[in-house]
Amino acid sequence: MDYIIIVAGGKGLRMGTDIPKQFLPIGGKPVLMRTLERFREYSADLQIILVLPEAQQAYWHQLCEEYHFDVEYTLANGGQTRFHSVQNGLAKVPDDAIGVVGVHDGVRPFPSIEVIRNCYETAREKKAVIPVIPVVETVRHLEGEKSKTVPRNDYRLVQTPQTFDIQLLKAANRQPYNDGFTDDASVVESFGYEITLVEGNRENIKITTPYDMIIAEVLI
């Protein structure tokens, strides 16, 4: 049995709005609904776990009624950090479960089905997989008040879903939290496991700013 943990805890501050960004509409439907629908489109059997702050759950349920949203999912409470939110989501996965679990940003509604499939299938063998895309702009490294250009071919931009063997991610998430846990790959890497990279898709943007909303409307 495979799972996806969709983490949505944004407050919308960079949007300049009181509505959390995952609830803003693109193409006439809230971002988060489009994200869940994309994973349901990938697989009718995938077990979807949605992690939301308790303070946002009533509003989410209201939106589900308003939009007649019927994708099945299990709800988990958000935690103090992303790490703790993923822990709460993982708690909804049986301790003896065998398969692949993914973790995805709720405000990334455009992962391609091909990328999702590649992440899950590769994780069956490699155990820890993340989608990445090349850096296309020049990159400079800051050193105090100075900076220097670094080879952009040496770097990649990281996306989600990040997919893992269920038992590996559960074990890695039993580690004590530290500030170096910027994503789930960093948690597994800290546990001593190598990460495999697969090709992502450039449309798989993380909607964070008003500019991103404009791009999202075009993509829709």
Sequence and secondary structure as in RCSB ss.txt:
>XXXX:A:sequence
MDYIIIVAGGKGLRMGTDIPKQFLPIGGKPVLMRTLERFREYSADLQIILVLPEAQQAYWHQLCEEYHFDVEYTL
ANGGQTRFHSVQNGLAKVPDDAIGVVGVHDGVRPFPSIEVIRNCYETAREKKAVIPVIPVVETVRHLEGEKSKTV
PRNDYRLVQTPQTFDIQLLKAANRQPYNDGFTDDASVVESFGYEITLVEGNRENIKITTPYDMIIAEVLI
>XXXX:A:secstr
  EEEEE     GGGTSSS GGGSEETTEEHHHHHHHHHHHH SS EEEEEE HHHHHHHHHHHHHTT     EE
EE  SSHHHHHHHHHTTS TT  SEEEEEETT     HHHHHHHHHHHHHHSEEEEEEE  S EEEEETTEEEEE
 GGG EEE S EEEEHHHHHHHTTS   TT SSHHHHHHHTT   EEEE  TT     SHHHHHHHHHH 
